[in-house]
Amino acid sequence: MKLSQFKFKLPEELISQEPDPFRDGCRMIVLHRKSGKIEHKMFNDILTYFGEGDVFLFNDSKVIPALLYGNKERTGARIEVFLRRELNKDDRLWDVTVDPARKIRIGNKLYFGEDDSLVAEVIDNTTSRGRTLRFLYDGSHEEFKHDLYALGAAPLPPYIKRAATEQDLEDFQCVFAKNEGATTAPATGLHFSRITLKKMEILGINAAYLTLHCGQSNFNKTDVEDLTKHKMDSEEMIIDEECCKIVNKAKDDNKQVLAVGTTVQRAVESACDTLHHIKPFEGWTNKFIFPQYNFSVATSMLANLYMPESTLLMLTAAFGGYNETMAAYKAAVKEGYKFGIYGDVMLIVD
């Protein structure tokens, strides 16, 4: 497959800039991948496609307020700092990206907060933009994280052309988020309200949870035409025994397993065996999925509507079928569906 095969015209007005006031209030385009049939539904219709014993598999990663603004010592230049991951909690070391990168050198200090209450020193340059910061802080680790996160904002994707608000910190978090570490939301899970989860329980639809700490690399531009040469950034993931038990029983009972989002697909495909079961896993994955790919675990998939040429679209097309998925995207554009993290969704079933 070639990068150019995932290019399509997306009018800017179809890229959602604001969340729906109701988590489960979005539209849902349904693709039947075997026949290519397309239906236009609302998200609340999703449960009509599933029944007792089926499993919805979620990513429970919790987003940190990773976007900070600091000032450089002496010059006072405003620097955008994006927290990527904590490297060492005892030494307060963080892997970050900075913008503008050209203004930051090893040894520079950055000051955060209205009263410069938090100070960080640049101790390493790992890439043209990447840096390692050591935060200078005397309190406990819990106090440090509290003060650091109090200064941060929701790390909205670059196609949202507005500043993050305090409300975004809540809207950008799944209601079942638990394990802290993501620097972007596992977006498809954002559509599930507590009411929807309760309805699932009443119908006997099981929920299973894994953790994959998704990062901003999901929004990176793919810069190679030949997709076999594209490399994904590694992301930390954890699948425990309980998740495996629920999913594997559904597989054995010939029930449906719905992967809620691309991060869930990447996680289970990184931890499955030849019997199409998943195994407990704790580590990192850089798995890149694009057509043609044979999936082993999920029987259906729920996904947001993604940007042209994105790796997220490529994975969706691998599951739904390239021609069928691109036809559904064409229909979604024609019908005025909203795209992006705060947009509408696609359900892919057999």
N, C-alpha and C positions, 0 to 999 in steps of 0.2 A: 504494500500500500504506500501511496505517496501523500505527503502533507497537503498538496493542492487538492486532493480528492475530498478534503474536509472543509473546503472553503465554500461559504454561501453568503448571500447578501442578507445582513441583519440590520434593519432600520434602527437607528439609535433610540428612537422613542419606544422600542420594544424591550430595551434593557431596563429592568425594574430598578428604580433608585430608592424605593421605600418598601418596607415589609407590608404585607396585608395586615389590617388591624386584627384579624382572626387568623391564628396559625393554620387552621385547617380550612381556610376560606378560598384557597386558590383553585384554578382550573386544572384539569387533568386530561391530557391526550393519552389514549390507550392504543397501543400497538400490539396486534396479534401477529407474532413474528412468523408463524408457519404459513398463514394465509395472506399476510400483509394488510389485513383489514384494520381500519382506523376508526376509533370512536372518540367523541368529544363529551367529556364528563366533568363533574366536579370532584375535588379530592375526597369529599365525604362519601363518594360512591365506591371507594377502594375496597371496602370490606365485603362488597357484594361479589367480589372475584375470589374470595377465600372462605375457608370453612374450618370446622373443628379439627384440631390436630395440626393445622398448618403453622408455620413459624415465620415471624417477621424478625429479621436479623439486623440489629442496630449497632451503630458506633457511638459509644458513650463518652468519647473524649470531650473534655471540657476546655473551652477556649480561654486563653489568658488575655488580658488587655495589653497586647504586645506592642502597640504603637505609642512611642514617647517622643517628646520634643525637648531638647536640651540646648544649652548655650556653651559655646567653646570658650575656654579660658582666654583672658586678655582681649581677644577680638570681639567676644560676645556674639559671634555668628550663630544663627539658628541652625540646628542640626536635627534632622529626623532620624530617630533610632528605632529599629525594628528588632524586637527580641525574638530570636529564632529558637533557642533552647538553652536551658541551664546546663553548664558543663561541670561545675563543682560547687555544691552548696556551701561547703565550709569556707572556701576561698572567695565566694561571691562572684564566680566567673560565669559569664554569659557569652554565647555566640550570637552576634548581632550583625545586621547590615545597617549602613549609614548613608545618608544622602544630604548634601553632596559629599561623595566619597573623597574627592580630591583635596578637601580641606582638613582631613583627619590623618594624623600620623601617630606612630608609636610614641608614647609619653604624653600625648595631649590629654587634658582633663576636660570632662564635660559636666555641667551643672544642671540639675533638674529641679523643678518646683519653683514657685514664686519667690521663695526665700532661699533658693539654692540648697534645699534641705538634703539633697542626695547628690553625691559626687561619684563619678566613675573615671577610671584611668584606662587609656588604650594600651594594652600590653602586647598585642599581636595583630599583624595584618595577614589574613589567610588567603584572600582573593582581592581583586580590584575593589570590591565593595565590602567584603566581609571583614569583621573585626572581632577581637576578643576583648571584652571590657571586664575590668575588676572594679566592682562597686566597693567604695570605702564606707564601711558601716560597722558600728560597734555593738549593735543590739543582737538579739537572737535571730535565727533564721526566719522564724514565723513573723517577727516584727519587721524584718527586712522585706519579706515578700509582701506584707500588707502595705508598707510604705511605697514600695516599687509599683505595685499594681494600682495603688490609689492615683498615681500619676499617669497611668496608661489609658488608652482609648481602644475601642473595638477595632481590630485590624481588618477593616473592610477591603474587599478586593479592588483593584485599580480601576475597574470599569464603573464603579459607583463614584460619580463625580460630585461628591459633597463631603464635608467634614463629618466624622463620626460624632454622634451625640451620646449622652448618658443613656438614653433609651436603647441605643444600639447595643450596649453591653448586655441588656436583657434579651433583646430580639435576636441577637446573634448567638444565642445559647440554646441548645436542645433542652427540653424540659426534663429529660432523663440524663443529662450530662453529669458525669461523676468524677472521672479521672483526668486531672488537670494536665495540660501539656500541648493542646492544639494551638496553632497560630492562625488558623482559619476554621470556620465551622464545618463540620460534616453536614453540608447544607441540606441534603434531602431530608434528614431527620428533623429539621426545623419546622416542618409542616405538621408534625404530630403534636396534638394537644393532649392534655391529661384526659379529656373527654374521649378522644379517639382511642387512647390506650385502654380506657375502661370498657369501651364498646368491644374491643378486641377480646378482653378477658371474658366478657359475658358470652361471646360467641365461641369461646374455647380456642381462640387463636393465640398461640404462645409467642412470647417475646424472648429473644436471646440477645445478649450484649457482648460485644468484643470492644477492644480499644485500639484505635490507630490514630496517632497524633499527627493529623494532617497539617501541612504547612503551606506557605505561600508559593512553593515551587509548582503547585497545581495551576497557578496563573502565569507561569513563565511561558514565554513564546517559544515554540518549537522552531529551531533554526536549521533543521536538516530536512531536505525533501524526501530522502530515503528513510522511512520510519524505523527500519531495522538498526539504524545508527543513533537513534535518540536514546539518551540516558536519563532516567528519573532520579531525583534526589532520594536518598534513603529516609524512611520515616519509621519511628518506633511503633511497635505493635505488640499487643498482649491478647492471647486467647486462652481462657481458663477452662478447667475441666467441666464446669457447669454448662458453659456455652456449647462445648463439644457434645455433651450428653444430649442436650435439647435438639441440636441440629442433626446429629447422627441418628437419633430415634426417628425424627421426621423422614429422613432419607430411607431408613429401613422400612418404615410404614408406608412408603410411597406417597408421602404428603408433600405439599408445596413448601419451598423455602424461598421467601422473598428477601433479596438483598436490598437493603435500604441505602442506596448511594454507591458511588464508585469506590469509596474507601473500603466499604465492606467487601466488595468484590475482590479488590486487590488483596485484602487480608486473608480471606478464606482460600483464595487460589494460591496464596503463599504457604498455606498450612494444611493442604489436603494430601491424601494418599491415593494409591491406585484404586482403592475401593470407593472413592468419592466421599470419604469421610474426612472430617477435619480433626487435627491433633492439637493438643495444648502447645502453645508457642509463646515465647518471650524473646524478642530480639528486634531486628530491623528488616525492612523490605524495600526494595527499589524496583519491584515488579512493574513492568510496562505492558499493558494489554491493548492490543489493537487487532483489527481483522487480519487474517482469519485466526480465531482462537477457540479452542474447545473448552467450555466451562465444565467444571466438575461438581460444583456444589449447588449453586442457586438454580431454581427452576423458573424464577421470575425476578424482575428487577424494577425498582422505583428509582427514578433519576430526575434531577432538575434538568432544565433546558439550558444547554451550555453554549459557550462562545464558539465561533468558527475557529477551526484549526487547533482546538484545545485537546489535550490528552484525555480530558473527561469525556468529550464527544467521541473520541476514538474508542474508548472502552465501551461506551454505550452502543456504538455501532457494531462492535465485536459481539455483543450479546444479542442485540436485536436483529442483526444482519445489516450489512452496509447499505444495500439498496433500500431495504424496508425502513431503516432508521432515517436515512436522508430524505425519503419520501414523506415520512412523518414530520420531519423538521420543516420541510417545504409547506406542508399543510398547517403547521403551527404558526409559521410566519404569516401565511395567508389569512388565518383566522384571528390574528392579533394576540396570540399568547405572549406572555411576558417571560423574558429570559434572565438568567443569572441567579445568584444566591437568593434574592428576594422575589423570584419569579414563580412561574407555574411548574408543573411536573409532568413527566411521562411515565406511564406504567407499561411495562413490557411483559406480556404473558404469552403462553403458547396459543 
